Amino acid sequence: MLSNIPITEARHELTSLPEKLTQQGGTLAITRRGKPVLAVMTWQHYEAILETIEILGDANLMANLRQGITEATSLQGVDWESAKRELDL
């Protein structure tokens, strides 16, 4: 959920923003003259975005992800019990 808040209001609410964002979730767009100029989010949300960008930028990981999705949707994967036996788990 993206909410907008003017920069003048954000200045006054800065110390309470971490709690608000943790409770409400999402990202806060700080605006100047009605246009977004900053995004404020929880650190957890920020790290999740960085991780997603890292995965999307890794051709090998993306190829493996696409293969896994294809196998899962076509039911070509290995069932969990067989995988555990094969991995000696």
PDB file of N, CA, C and O in Angstrom:
ATOM      1  N   MET A   1       0.844  -1.172   0.000  1.00  0.00           N
ATOM      2  CA  MET A   1       0.000   0.000   0.000  1.00  0.00           C
ATOM      3  C   MET A   1       0.892   1.239   0.000  1.00  0.00           C
ATOM      4  O   MET A   1       1.754   1.388   0.866  1.00  0.00           O
ATOM      5  N   LEU A   2       0.686   2.114  -0.958  1.00  0.00           N
ATOM      6  CA  LEU A   2       1.478   3.326  -1.069  1.00  0.00           C
ATOM      7  C   LEU A   2       0.610   4.503  -0.664  1.00  0.00           C
ATOM      8  O   LEU A   2      -0.428   4.759  -1.273  1.00  0.00           O
ATOM      9  N   SER A   3       1.036   5.208   0.355  1.00  0.00           N
ATOM     10  CA  SER A   3       0.335   6.402   0.807  1.00  0.00           C
ATOM     11  C   SER A   3       1.195   7.609   0.506  1.00  0.00           C
ATOM     12  O   SER A   3       2.419   7.507   0.437  1.00  0.00           O
ATOM     13  N   ASN A   4       0.559   8.746   0.328  1.00  0.00           N
ATOM     14  CA  ASN A   4       1.282   9.986   0.080  1.00  0.00           C
ATOM     15  C   ASN A   4       1.206  10.885   1.303  1.00  0.00           C
ATOM     16  O   ASN A   4       0.192  10.924   2.000  1.00  0.00           O
ATOM     17  N   ILE A   5       2.283  11.603   1.552  1.00  0.00           N
ATOM     18  CA  ILE A   5       2.329  12.563   2.640  1.00  0.00           C
ATOM     19  C   ILE A   5       3.222  13.724   2.196  1.00  0.00           C
ATOM     20  O   ILE A   5       4.322  13.500   1.691  1.00  0.00           O
ATOM     21  N   PRO A   6       2.758  14.952   2.378  1.00  0.00           N
ATOM     22  CA  PRO A   6       3.600  16.096   2.003  1.00  0.00           C
ATOM     23  C   PRO A   6       4.876  16.129   2.843  1.00  0.00           C
ATOM     24  O   PRO A   6       4.883  15.687   3.992  1.00  0.00           O
ATOM     25  N   ILE A   7       5.942  16.650   2.268  1.00  0.00           N
ATOM     26  CA  ILE A   7       7.234  16.677   2.948  1.00  0.00           C
ATOM     27  C   ILE A   7       7.169  17.483   4.245  1.00  0.00           C
ATOM     28  O   ILE A   7       7.855  17.153   5.212  1.00  0.00           O
ATOM     29  N   THR A   8       6.361  18.524   4.272  1.00  0.00           N
ATOM     30  CA  THR A   8       6.250  19.330   5.495  1.00  0.00           C
ATOM     31  C   THR A   8       5.610  18.522   6.618  1.00  0.00           C
ATOM     32  O   THR A   8       5.996  18.656   7.779  1.00  0.00           O
ATOM     33  N   GLU A   9       4.638  17.691   6.279  1.00  0.00           N
ATOM     34  CA  GLU A   9       4.006  16.835   7.286  1.00  0.00           C
ATOM     35  C   GLU A   9       4.944  15.712   7.707  1.00  0.00           C
ATOM     36  O   GLU A   9       4.996  15.354   8.884  1.00  0.00           O
ATOM     37  N   ALA A  10       5.683  15.155   6.756  1.00  0.00           N
ATOM     38  CA  ALA A  10       6.625  14.071   7.054  1.00  0.00           C
ATOM     39  C   ALA A  10       7.695  14.542   8.023  1.00  0.00           C
ATOM     40  O   ALA A  10       8.124  13.787   8.896  1.00  0.00           O
ATOM     41  N   ARG A  11       8.123  15.776   7.875  1.00  0.00           N
ATOM     42  CA  ARG A  11       9.142  16.342   8.760  1.00  0.00           C
ATOM     43  C   ARG A  11       8.674  16.290  10.212  1.00  0.00           C
ATOM     44  O   ARG A  11       9.456  15.976  11.110  1.00  0.00           O
ATOM     45  N   HIS A  12       7.404  16.596  10.436  1.00  0.00           N
ATOM     46  CA  HIS A  12       6.865  16.602  11.797  1.00  0.00           C
ATOM     47  C   HIS A  12       6.593  15.192  12.322  1.00  0.00           C
ATOM     48  O   HIS A  12       6.586  14.969  13.533  1.00  0.00           O
ATOM     49  N   GLU A  13       6.370  14.244  11.413  1.00  0.00           N
ATOM     50  CA  GLU A  13       6.017  12.886  11.817  1.00  0.00           C
ATOM     51  C   GLU A  13       7.170  11.892  11.696  1.00  0.00           C
ATOM     52  O   GLU A  13       6.974  10.695  11.907  1.00  0.00           O
ATOM     53  N   LEU A  14       8.348  12.360  11.366  1.00  0.00           N
ATOM     54  CA  LEU A  14       9.471  11.470  11.074  1.00  0.00           C
ATOM     55  C   LEU A  14       9.720  10.434  12.160  1.00  0.00           C
ATOM     56  O   LEU A  14       9.934   9.261  11.855  1.00  0.00           O
ATOM     57  N   THR A  15       9.694  10.846  13.419  1.00  0.00           N
ATOM     58  CA  THR A  15      10.016   9.890  14.485  1.00  0.00           C
ATOM     59  C   THR A  15       8.930   8.837  14.681  1.00  0.00           C
ATOM     60  O   THR A  15       9.204   7.778  15.245  1.00  0.00           O
ATOM     61  N   SER A  16       7.711   9.102  14.233  1.00  0.00           N
ATOM     62  CA  SER A  16       6.638   8.115  14.400  1.00  0.00           C
ATOM     63  C   SER A  16       6.433   7.258  13.152  1.00  0.00           C
ATOM     64  O   SER A  16       5.665   6.296  13.192  1.00  0.00           O
ATOM     65  N   LEU A  17       7.098   7.584  12.054  1.00  0.00           N
ATOM     66  CA  LEU A  17       6.912   6.837  10.812  1.00  0.00           C
ATOM     67  C   LEU A  17       7.307   5.364  10.908  1.00  0.00           C
ATOM     68  O   LEU A  17       6.604   4.528  10.341  1.00  0.00           O
ATOM     69  N   PRO A  18       8.392   5.001  11.591  1.00  0.00           N
ATOM     70  CA  PRO A  18       8.721   3.568  11.661  1.00  0.00           C
ATOM     71  C   PRO A  18       7.588   2.725  12.250  1.00  0.00           C
ATOM     72  O   PRO A  18       7.276   1.654  11.728  1.00  0.00           O
ATOM     73  N   GLU A  19       6.984   3.193  13.313  1.00  0.00           N
ATOM     74  CA  GLU A  19       5.889   2.448  13.927  1.00  0.00           C
ATOM     75  C   GLU A  19       4.678   2.396  13.001  1.00  0.00           C
ATOM     76  O   GLU A  19       4.045   1.349  12.860  1.00  0.00           O
ATOM     77  N   LYS A  20       4.356   3.523  12.371  1.00  0.00           N
ATOM     78  CA  LYS A  20       3.210   3.552  11.466  1.00  0.00           C
ATOM     79  C   LYS A  20       3.398   2.598  10.299  1.00  0.00           C
ATOM     80  O   LYS A  20       2.478   1.864   9.936  1.00  0.00           O
ATOM     81  N   LEU A  21       4.584   2.606   9.713  1.00  0.00           N
ATOM     82  CA  LEU A  21       4.834   1.723   8.582  1.00  0.00           C
ATOM     83  C   LEU A  21       4.860   0.261   8.996  1.00  0.00           C
ATOM     84  O   LEU A  21       4.420  -0.604   8.238  1.00  0.00           O
ATOM     85  N   THR A  22       5.364  -0.023  10.176  1.00  0.00           N
ATOM     86  CA  THR A  22       5.371  -1.401  10.660  1.00  0.00           C
ATOM     87  C   THR A  22       3.951  -1.899  10.866  1.00  0.00           C
ATOM     88  O   THR A  22       3.633  -3.038  10.525  1.00  0.00           O
ATOM     89  N   GLN A  23       3.100  -1.056  11.420  1.00  0.00           N
ATOM     90  CA  GLN A  23       1.708  -1.440  11.675  1.00  0.00           C
ATOM     91  C   GLN A  23       0.907  -1.538  10.379  1.00  0.00           C
ATOM     92  O   GLN A  23       0.166  -2.500  10.176  1.00  0.00           O
ATOM     93  N   GLN A  24       1.053  -0.551   9.511  1.00  0.00           N
ATOM     94  CA  GLN A  24       0.240  -0.482   8.298  1.00  0.00           C
ATOM     95  C   GLN A  24       0.846  -1.229   7.132  1.00  0.00           C
ATOM     96  O   GLN A  24       0.136  -1.630   6.209  1.00  0.00           O
ATOM     97  N   GLY A  25       2.152  -1.420   7.166  1.00  0.00           N
ATOM     98  CA  GLY A  25       2.828  -2.069   6.058  1.00  0.00           C
ATOM     99  C   GLY A  25       2.937  -1.135   4.861  1.00  0.00           C
ATOM    100  O   GLY A  25       2.434  -0.011   4.894  1.00  0.00           O
ATOM    101  N   GLY A  26       3.574  -1.589   3.838  1.00  0.00           N
ATOM    102  CA  GLY A  26       3.676  -0.810   2.625  1.00  0.00           C
ATOM    103  C   GLY A  26       4.762   0.233   2.639  1.00  0.00           C
ATOM    104  O   GLY A  26       5.707   0.176   3.427  1.00  0.00           O
ATOM    105  N   THR A  27       4.603   1.194   1.742  1.00  0.00           N
ATOM    106  CA  THR A  27       5.583   2.238   1.525  1.00  0.00           C
ATOM    107  C   THR A  27       4.894   3.584   1.580  1.00  0.00           C
ATOM    108  O   THR A  27       3.722   3.707   1.223  1.00  0.00           O
ATOM    109  N   LEU A  28       5.610   4.574   2.018  1.00  0.00           N
ATOM    110  CA  LEU A  28       5.089   5.924   2.122  1.00  0.00           C
ATOM    111  C   LEU A  28       5.802   6.790   1.098  1.00  0.00           C
ATOM    112  O   LEU A  28       7.032   6.844   1.073  1.00  0.00           O
ATOM    113  N   ALA A  29       5.035   7.467   0.253  1.00  0.00           N
ATOM    114  CA  ALA A  29       5.608   8.391  -0.727  1.00  0.00           C
ATOM    115  C   ALA A  29       5.570   9.787  -0.126  1.00  0.00           C
ATOM    116  O   ALA A  29       4.503  10.290   0.225  1.00  0.00           O
ATOM    117  N   ILE A  30       6.725  10.406  -0.009  1.00  0.00           N
ATOM    118  CA  ILE A  30       6.800  11.782   0.488  1.00  0.00           C
ATOM    119  C   ILE A  30       6.795  12.688  -0.731  1.00  0.00           C
ATOM    120  O   ILE A  30       7.591  12.520  -1.655  1.00  0.00           O
ATOM    121  N   THR A  31       5.885  13.647  -0.715  1.00  0.00           N
ATOM    122  CA  THR A  31       5.694  14.492  -1.883  1.00  0.00           C
ATOM    123  C   THR A  31       6.154  15.929  -1.640  1.00  0.00           C
ATOM    124  O   THR A  31       6.160  16.423  -0.512  1.00  0.00           O
ATOM    125  N   ARG A  32       6.534  16.570  -2.725  1.00  0.00           N
ATOM    126  CA  ARG A  32       6.837  17.999  -2.720  1.00  0.00           C
ATOM    127  C   ARG A  32       6.059  18.586  -3.897  1.00  0.00           C
ATOM    128  O   ARG A  32       6.224  18.175  -5.045  1.00  0.00           O
ATOM    129  N   ARG A  33       5.212  19.552  -3.576  1.00  0.00           N
ATOM    130  CA  ARG A  33       4.334  20.167  -4.583  1.00  0.00           C
ATOM    131  C   ARG A  33       3.492  19.121  -5.303  1.00  0.00           C
ATOM    132  O   ARG A  33       3.236  19.225  -6.502  1.00  0.00           O
ATOM    133  N   GLY A  34       3.064  18.103  -4.540  1.00  0.00           N
ATOM    134  CA  GLY A  34       2.183  17.071  -5.080  1.00  0.00           C
ATOM    135  C   GLY A  34       2.856  15.957  -5.850  1.00  0.00           C
ATOM    136  O   GLY A  34       2.180  15.032  -6.300  1.00  0.00           O
ATOM    137  N   LYS A  35       4.172  16.016  -6.017  1.00  0.00           N
ATOM    138  CA  LYS A  35       4.885  14.978  -6.772  1.00  0.00           C
ATOM    139  C   LYS A  35       5.769  14.172  -5.832  1.00  0.00           C
ATOM    140  O   LYS A  35       6.445  14.751  -4.981  1.00  0.00           O
ATOM    141  N   PRO A  36       5.780  12.835  -5.967  1.00  0.00           N
ATOM    142  CA  PRO A  36       6.631  12.003  -5.106  1.00  0.00           C
ATOM    143  C   PRO A  36       8.113  12.319  -5.303  1.00  0.00           C
ATOM    144  O   PRO A  36       8.601  12.388  -6.431  1.00  0.00           O
ATOM    145  N   VAL A  37       8.821  12.509  -4.182  1.00  0.00           N
ATOM    146  CA  VAL A  37      10.258  12.769  -4.245  1.00  0.00           C
ATOM    147  C   VAL A  37      11.063  11.782  -3.411  1.00  0.00           C
ATOM    148  O   VAL A  37      12.264  11.627  -3.634  1.00  0.00           O
ATOM    149  N   LEU A  38      10.433  11.119  -2.464  1.00  0.00           N
ATOM    150  CA  LEU A  38      11.106  10.137  -1.614  1.00  0.00           C
ATOM    151  C   LEU A  38      10.152   8.972  -1.334  1.00  0.00           C
ATOM    152  O   LEU A  38       8.931   9.129  -1.331  1.00  0.00           O
ATOM    153  N   ALA A  39      10.743   7.809  -1.101  1.00  0.00           N
ATOM    154  CA  ALA A  39       9.966   6.653  -0.648  1.00  0.00           C
ATOM    155  C   ALA A  39      10.514   6.242   0.706  1.00  0.00           C
ATOM    156  O   ALA A  39      11.725   6.120   0.888  1.00  0.00           O
ATOM    157  N   VAL A  40       9.617   6.033   1.645  1.00  0.00           N
ATOM    158  CA  VAL A  40      10.008   5.586   2.986  1.00  0.00           C
ATOM    159  C   VAL A  40       9.341   4.242   3.219  1.00  0.00           C
ATOM    160  O   VAL A  40       8.143   4.079   2.986  1.00  0.00           O
ATOM    161  N   MET A  41      10.136   3.277   3.684  1.00  0.00           N
ATOM    162  CA  MET A  41       9.612   1.930   3.932  1.00  0.00           C
ATOM    163  C   MET A  41      10.376   1.307   5.089  1.00  0.00           C
ATOM    164  O   MET A  41      11.417   1.816   5.504  1.00  0.00           O
ATOM    165  N   THR A  42       9.859   0.213   5.602  1.00  0.00           N
ATOM    166  CA  THR A  42      10.567  -0.488   6.667  1.00  0.00           C
ATOM    167  C   THR A  42      11.841  -1.101   6.082  1.00  0.00           C
ATOM    168  O   THR A  42      11.933  -1.351   4.880  1.00  0.00           O
ATOM    169  N   TRP A  43      12.799  -1.332   6.942  1.00  0.00           N
ATOM    170  CA  TRP A  43      14.068  -1.919   6.497  1.00  0.00           C
ATOM    171  C   TRP A  43      13.826  -3.312   5.928  1.00  0.00           C
ATOM    172  O   TRP A  43      14.474  -3.704   4.957  1.00  0.00           O
ATOM    173  N   GLN A  44      12.907  -4.059   6.517  1.00  0.00           N
ATOM    174  CA  GLN A  44      12.590  -5.403   6.042  1.00  0.00           C
ATOM    175  C   GLN A  44      12.071  -5.345   4.597  1.00  0.00           C
ATOM    176  O   GLN A  44      12.458  -6.163   3.762  1.00  0.00           O
ATOM    177  N   HIS A  45      11.211  -4.393   4.317  1.00  0.00           N
ATOM    178  CA  HIS A  45      10.688  -4.222   2.960  1.00  0.00           C
ATOM    179  C   HIS A  45      11.825  -3.854   1.994  1.00  0.00           C
ATOM    180  O   HIS A  45      11.894  -4.388   0.887  1.00  0.00           O
ATOM    181  N   TYR A  46      12.699  -2.960   2.406  1.00  0.00           N
ATOM    182  CA  TYR A  46      13.844  -2.544   1.599  1.00  0.00           C
ATOM    183  C   TYR A  46      14.739  -3.745   1.271  1.00  0.00           C
ATOM    184  O   TYR A  46      15.134  -3.927   0.119  1.00  0.00           O
ATOM    185  N   GLU A  47      15.057  -4.555   2.270  1.00  0.00           N
ATOM    186  CA  GLU A  47      15.912  -5.721   2.038  1.00  0.00           C
ATOM    187  C   GLU A  47      15.243  -6.717   1.096  1.00  0.00           C
ATOM    188  O   GLU A  47      15.915  -7.340   0.274  1.00  0.00           O
ATOM    189  N   ALA A  48      13.927  -6.870   1.208  1.00  0.00           N
ATOM    190  CA  ALA A  48      13.200  -7.776   0.319  1.00  0.00           C
ATOM    191  C   ALA A  48      13.295  -7.297  -1.126  1.00  0.00           C
ATOM    192  O   ALA A  48      13.456  -8.102  -2.043  1.00  0.00           O
ATOM    193  N   ILE A  49      13.194  -5.989  -1.324  1.00  0.00           N
ATOM    194  CA  ILE A  49      13.321  -5.432  -2.673  1.00  0.00           C
ATOM    195  C   ILE A  49      14.725  -5.670  -3.218  1.00  0.00           C
ATOM    196  O   ILE A  49      14.880  -6.068  -4.373  1.00  0.00           O
ATOM    197  N   LEU A  50      15.750  -5.431  -2.399  1.00  0.00           N
ATOM    198  CA  LEU A  50      17.128  -5.672  -2.846  1.00  0.00           C
ATOM    199  C   LEU A  50      17.347  -7.135  -3.213  1.00  0.00           C
ATOM    200  O   LEU A  50      17.996  -7.433  -4.216  1.00  0.00           O
ATOM    201  N   GLU A  51      16.818  -8.036  -2.419  1.00  0.00           N
ATOM    202  CA  GLU A  51      16.960  -9.465  -2.698  1.00  0.00           C
ATOM    203  C   GLU A  51      16.271  -9.832  -4.009  1.00  0.00           C
ATOM    204  O   GLU A  51      16.801 -10.613  -4.798  1.00  0.00           O
ATOM    205  N   THR A  52      15.097  -9.269  -4.234  1.00  0.00           N
ATOM    206  CA  THR A  52      14.378  -9.532  -5.475  1.00  0.00           C
ATOM    207  C   THR A  52      15.160  -9.026  -6.673  1.00  0.00           C
ATOM    208  O   THR A  52      15.262  -9.716  -7.688  1.00  0.00           O
ATOM    209  N   ILE A  53      15.714  -7.825  -6.562  1.00  0.00           N
ATOM    210  CA  ILE A  53      16.514  -7.267  -7.656  1.00  0.00           C
ATOM    211  C   ILE A  53      17.736  -8.135  -7.919  1.00  0.00           C
ATOM    212  O   ILE A  53      18.104  -8.358  -9.072  1.00  0.00           O
ATOM    213  N   GLU A  54      18.364  -8.625  -6.856  1.00  0.00           N
ATOM    214  CA  GLU A  54      19.537  -9.487  -7.007  1.00  0.00           C
ATOM    215  C   GLU A  54      19.170 -10.775  -7.742  1.00  0.00           C
ATOM    216  O   GLU A  54      19.902 -11.212  -8.629  1.00  0.00           O
ATOM    217  N   ILE A  55      18.061 -11.373  -7.382  1.00  0.00           N
ATOM    218  CA  ILE A  55      17.619 -12.608  -8.031  1.00  0.00           C
ATOM    219  C   ILE A  55      17.286 -12.347  -9.499  1.00  0.00           C
ATOM    220  O   ILE A  55      17.693 -13.105 -10.380  1.00  0.00           O
ATOM    221  N   LEU A  56      16.542 -11.265  -9.757  1.00  0.00           N
ATOM    222  CA  LEU A  56      16.168 -10.948 -11.133  1.00  0.00           C
ATOM    223  C   LEU A  56      17.387 -10.658 -12.004  1.00  0.00           C
ATOM    224  O   LEU A  56      17.351 -10.879 -13.214  1.00  0.00           O
ATOM    225  N   GLY A  57      18.458 -10.169 -11.399  1.00  0.00           N
ATOM    226  CA  GLY A  57      19.665  -9.850 -12.148  1.00  0.00           C
ATOM    227  C   GLY A  57      20.596 -11.026 -12.355  1.00  0.00           C
ATOM    228  O   GLY A  57      21.592 -10.901 -13.067  1.00  0.00           O
ATOM    229  N   ASP A  58      20.297 -12.166 -11.750  1.00  0.00           N
ATOM    230  CA  ASP A  58      21.144 -13.351 -11.868  1.00  0.00           C
ATOM    231  C   ASP A  58      20.520 -14.298 -12.900  1.00  0.00           C
ATOM    232  O   ASP A  58      19.502 -14.936 -12.632  1.00  0.00           O
ATOM    233  N   ALA A  59      21.137 -14.380 -14.073  1.00  0.00           N
ATOM    234  CA  ALA A  59      20.583 -15.182 -15.166  1.00  0.00           C
ATOM    235  C   ALA A  59      20.427 -16.651 -14.777  1.00  0.00           C
ATOM    236  O   ALA A  59      19.437 -17.282 -15.147  1.00  0.00           O
ATOM    237  N   ASN A  60      21.393 -17.206 -14.034  1.00  0.00           N
ATOM    238  CA  ASN A  60      21.333 -18.606 -13.643  1.00  0.00           C
ATOM    239  C   ASN A  60      20.165 -18.856 -12.683  1.00  0.00           C
ATOM    240  O   ASN A  60      19.418 -19.821 -12.845  1.00  0.00           O
ATOM    241  N   LEU A  61      20.014 -17.986 -11.690  1.00  0.00           N
ATOM    242  CA  LEU A  61      18.900 -18.143 -10.756  1.00  0.00           C
ATOM    243  C   LEU A  61      17.557 -18.026 -11.473  1.00  0.00           C
ATOM    244  O   LEU A  61      16.632 -18.790 -11.196  1.00  0.00           O
ATOM    245  N   MET A  62      17.452 -17.071 -12.394  1.00  0.00           N
ATOM    246  CA  MET A  62      16.198 -16.898 -13.120  1.00  0.00           C
ATOM    247  C   MET A  62      15.891 -18.105 -13.996  1.00  0.00           C
ATOM    248  O   MET A  62      14.733 -18.506 -14.112  1.00  0.00           O
ATOM    249  N   ALA A  63      16.914 -18.686 -14.613  1.00  0.00           N
ATOM    250  CA  ALA A  63      16.704 -19.882 -15.429  1.00  0.00           C
ATOM    251  C   ALA A  63      16.205 -21.029 -14.555  1.00  0.00           C
ATOM    252  O   ALA A  63      15.293 -21.762 -14.938  1.00  0.00           O
ATOM    253  N   ASN A  64      16.817 -21.178 -13.367  1.00  0.00           N
ATOM    254  CA  ASN A  64      16.372 -22.231 -12.452  1.00  0.00           C
ATOM    255  C   ASN A  64      14.951 -21.975 -11.963  1.00  0.00           C
ATOM    256  O   ASN A  64      14.160 -22.910 -11.833  1.00  0.00           O
ATOM    257  N   LEU A  65      14.627 -20.718 -11.692  1.00  0.00           N
ATOM    258  CA  LEU A  65      13.280 -20.376 -11.247  1.00  0.00           C
ATOM    259  C   LEU A  65      12.256 -20.688 -12.332  1.00  0.00           C
ATOM    260  O   LEU A  65      11.218 -21.291 -12.059  1.00  0.00           O
ATOM    261  N   ARG A  66      12.551 -20.275 -13.561  1.00  0.00           N
ATOM    262  CA  ARG A  66      11.626 -20.559 -14.671  1.00  0.00           C
ATOM    263  C   ARG A  66      11.446 -22.061 -14.874  1.00  0.00           C
ATOM    264  O   ARG A  66      10.337 -22.531 -15.128  1.00  0.00           O
ATOM    265  N   GLN A  67      12.548 -22.811 -14.761  1.00  0.00           N
ATOM    266  CA  GLN A  67      12.458 -24.260 -14.916  1.00  0.00           C
ATOM    267  C   GLN A  67      11.589 -24.852 -13.804  1.00  0.00           C
ATOM    268  O   GLN A  67      10.753 -25.719 -14.055  1.00  0.00           O
ATOM    269  N   GLY A  68      11.793 -24.380 -12.582  1.00  0.00           N
ATOM    270  CA  GLY A  68      10.988 -24.878 -11.464  1.00  0.00           C
ATOM    271  C   GLY A  68       9.520 -24.567 -11.632  1.00  0.00           C
ATOM    272  O   GLY A  68       8.668 -25.402 -11.326  1.00  0.00           O
ATOM    273  N   ILE A  69       9.212 -23.376 -12.113  1.00  0.00           N
ATOM    274  CA  ILE A  69       7.804 -23.012 -12.337  1.00  0.00           C
ATOM    275  C   ILE A  69       7.203 -23.888 -13.428  1.00  0.00           C
ATOM    276  O   ILE A  69       6.071 -24.357 -13.303  1.00  0.00           O
ATOM    277  N   THR A  70       7.963 -24.105 -14.496  1.00  0.00           N
ATOM    278  CA  THR A  70       7.481 -24.957 -15.587  1.00  0.00           C
ATOM    279  C   THR A  70       7.227 -26.374 -15.084  1.00  0.00           C
ATOM    280  O   THR A  70       6.197 -26.970 -15.400  1.00  0.00           O
ATOM    281  N   GLU A  71       8.161 -26.915 -14.306  1.00  0.00           N
ATOM    282  CA  GLU A  71       7.999 -28.264 -13.779  1.00  0.00           C
ATOM    283  C   GLU A  71       6.814 -28.344 -12.826  1.00  0.00           C
ATOM    284  O   GLU A  71       6.062 -29.317 -12.853  1.00  0.00           O
ATOM    285  N   ALA A  72       6.647 -27.350 -12.003  1.00  0.00           N
ATOM    286  CA  ALA A  72       5.552 -27.361 -11.037  1.00  0.00           C
ATOM    287  C   ALA A  72       4.197 -27.280 -11.733  1.00  0.00           C
ATOM    288  O   ALA A  72       3.256 -27.978 -11.354  1.00  0.00           O
ATOM    289  N   THR A  73       4.100 -26.429 -12.749  1.00  0.00           N
ATOM    290  CA  THR A  73       2.811 -26.290 -13.435  1.00  0.00           C
ATOM    291  C   THR A  73       2.495 -27.488 -14.315  1.00  0.00           C
ATOM    292  O   THR A  73       1.324 -27.776 -14.562  1.00  0.00           O
ATOM    293  N   SER A  74       3.513 -28.191 -14.792  1.00  0.00           N
ATOM    294  CA  SER A  74       3.270 -29.370 -15.630  1.00  0.00           C
ATOM    295  C   SER A  74       3.356 -30.668 -14.834  1.00  0.00           C
ATOM    296  O   SER A  74       3.281 -31.760 -15.397  1.00  0.00           O
ATOM    297  N   LEU A  75       3.515 -30.536 -13.525  1.00  0.00           N
ATOM    298  CA  LEU A  75       3.594 -31.689 -12.621  1.00  0.00           C
ATOM    299  C   LEU A  75       4.726 -32.632 -12.973  1.00  0.00           C
ATOM    300  O   LEU A  75       4.575 -33.845 -12.827  1.00  0.00           O
ATOM    301  N   GLN A  76       5.859 -32.111 -13.434  1.00  0.00           N
ATOM    302  CA  GLN A  76       7.014 -32.923 -13.793  1.00  0.00           C
ATOM    303  C   GLN A  76       8.039 -32.999 -12.667  1.00  0.00           C
ATOM    304  O   GLN A  76       9.067 -33.662 -12.806  1.00  0.00           O
ATOM    305  N   GLY A  77       7.770 -32.339 -11.579  1.00  0.00           N
ATOM    306  CA  GLY A  77       8.737 -32.294 -10.490  1.00  0.00           C
ATOM    307  C   GLY A  77       8.841 -33.626  -9.761  1.00  0.00           C
ATOM    308  O   GLY A  77       8.142 -34.587 -10.083  1.00  0.00           O
ATOM    309  N   VAL A  78       9.711 -33.660  -8.790  1.00  0.00           N
ATOM    310  CA  VAL A  78       9.923 -34.848  -7.965  1.00  0.00           C
ATOM    311  C   VAL A  78       9.142 -34.655  -6.668  1.00  0.00           C
ATOM    312  O   VAL A  78       9.210 -33.594  -6.048  1.00  0.00           O
ATOM    313  N   ASP A  79       8.405 -35.681  -6.264  1.00  0.00           N
ATOM    314  CA  ASP A  79       7.651 -35.535  -5.014  1.00  0.00           C
ATOM    315  C   ASP A  79       8.607 -35.462  -3.828  1.00  0.00           C
ATOM    316  O   ASP A  79       9.741 -35.937  -3.900  1.00  0.00           O
ATOM    317  N   TRP A  80       8.139 -34.863  -2.739  1.00  0.00           N
ATOM    318  CA  TRP A  80       8.961 -34.571  -1.564  1.00  0.00           C
ATOM    319  C   TRP A  80       9.605 -35.822  -0.982  1.00  0.00           C
ATOM    320  O   TRP A  80      10.790 -35.794  -0.651  1.00  0.00           O
ATOM    321  N   GLU A  81       8.877 -36.897  -0.849  1.00  0.00           N
ATOM    322  CA  GLU A  81       9.423 -38.124  -0.263  1.00  0.00           C
ATOM    323  C   GLU A  81      10.549 -38.697  -1.121  1.00  0.00           C
ATOM    324  O   GLU A  81      11.553 -39.167  -0.586  1.00  0.00           O
ATOM    325  N   SER A  82      10.395 -38.664  -2.430  1.00  0.00           N
ATOM    326  CA  SER A  82      11.461 -39.146  -3.323  1.00  0.00           C
ATOM    327  C   SER A  82      12.694 -38.258  -3.216  1.00  0.00           C
ATOM    328  O   SER A  82      13.823 -38.748  -3.199  1.00  0.00           O
ATOM    329  N   ALA A  83      12.470 -36.950  -3.145  1.00  0.00           N
ATOM    330  CA  ALA A  83      13.589 -36.012  -3.031  1.00  0.00           C
ATOM    331  C   ALA A  83      14.349 -36.245  -1.732  1.00  0.00           C
ATOM    332  O   ALA A  83      15.580 -36.223  -1.728  1.00  0.00           O
ATOM    333  N   LYS A  84      13.635 -36.470  -0.628  1.00  0.00           N
ATOM    334  CA  LYS A  84      14.295 -36.724   0.653  1.00  0.00           C
ATOM    335  C   LYS A  84      15.128 -38.011   0.584  1.00  0.00           C
ATOM    336  O   LYS A  84      16.251 -38.045   1.089  1.00  0.00           O
ATOM    337  N   ARG A  85      14.596 -39.056  -0.027  1.00  0.00           N
ATOM    338  CA  ARG A  85      15.345 -40.309  -0.157  1.00  0.00           C
ATOM    339  C   ARG A  85      16.587 -40.097  -1.002  1.00  0.00           C
ATOM    340  O   ARG A  85      17.663 -40.594  -0.670  1.00  0.00           O
ATOM    341  N   GLU A  86      16.440 -39.356  -2.100  1.00  0.00           N
ATOM    342  CA  GLU A  86      17.559 -39.119  -2.998  1.00  0.00           C
ATOM    343  C   GLU A  86      18.651 -38.296  -2.321  1.00  0.00           C
ATOM    344  O   GLU A  86      19.832 -38.475  -2.619  1.00  0.00           O
ATOM    345  N   LEU A  87      18.270 -37.398  -1.414  1.00  0.00           N
ATOM    346  CA  LEU A  87      19.222 -36.553  -0.710  1.00  0.00           C
ATOM    347  C   LEU A  87      19.647 -37.115   0.632  1.00  0.00           C
ATOM    348  O   LEU A  87      20.398 -36.469   1.363  1.00  0.00           O
ATOM    349  N   ASP A  88      19.177 -38.315   0.971  1.00  0.00           N
ATOM    350  CA  ASP A  88      19.471 -38.970   2.248  1.00  0.00           C
ATOM    351  C   ASP A  88      19.057 -38.103   3.430  1.00  0.00           C
ATOM    352  O   ASP A  88      19.819 -37.943   4.383  1.00  0.00           O
ATOM    353  N   LEU A  89      17.858 -37.546   3.372  1.00  0.00           N
ATOM    354  CA  LEU A  89      17.349 -36.734   4.478  1.00  0.00           C
ATOM    355  C   LEU A  89      16.382 -37.528   5.331  1.00  0.00           C
ATOM    356  O   LEU A  89      15.851 -37.005   6.311  1.00  0.00           O
TER     357      LEU A  89
END
